[in-house]
Amino acid sequence: MKHIEVAKIIIRLKNDDLELRDKLIENKQLSNGYNEEMAKLHNKNAKALDDLIDAIGFPTIDKVGKEANEAAWLVIHHSIGQPDFMKKCVTLLKKAVSENQANPVNLAYLTDRVAVFEGSAQQYGTQFDWDENGELSPNPYDDEFKVNQRRKSIGLKTLEEQTEIMRSRAKSENEVPPQDFHKRKKEMDAWRKSVGWIK
């Protein structure tokens, strides 16, 4: 590990993120749209990590260690208000995974996340949202058989098993479906447009 100080900074960014998330879960504020305080923190963390990437390159396992590499992924995964940064990181993460310097599961999650925000089909079915029936379900994906094959190739459970896990977690974290599905979808599309995911 070459960059011990950088590793500590990245882990701190992740911890700040998770602490705020826990606080919002405790106060039952997590499922009320994109919380303003959280959005602010995500953008701040993305900027800090982007500066570190400019300085040392992508924080691969050999550079910052496994814990900080995973922490960097979480910060990237939550940087949803920064499309350019997120897309830049997909490219960097692909290279890191091809060199065995990052987790392929993290690449699957990030690839799907970008696809969902851009309005494309997922390849791995990792991203979930509330459907019209008030159930937490995978966002659109290309083909169930292929999705499950891809999931299996990187050690993920089937889509069906993951759906059960996600619904159970949402319940335990007091997440509730939006009262008005169509209104929320419109608000989401307006937000995606405002930050540059869609035109």
Secondary structure, DSSP 8 states (H G I E B T S, - for coil): ---HHHHHHHHHHHHHHHHHHHHHHHTT-TTSSS-HHHHHHHHHHHHHHHHHHHHHSS--HHHH-HHHHHHHHHHHHT-TT-HHHHHHHHHHHHHHHHTTSS-HHHHHHHHHHHHHHHT--BSS---EEE-TTS-EEE--BS-HHHHHHHHHHTT---HHHHHHHHHHHHHHTT----S-HHHHHHHHHHHHHHHTS--
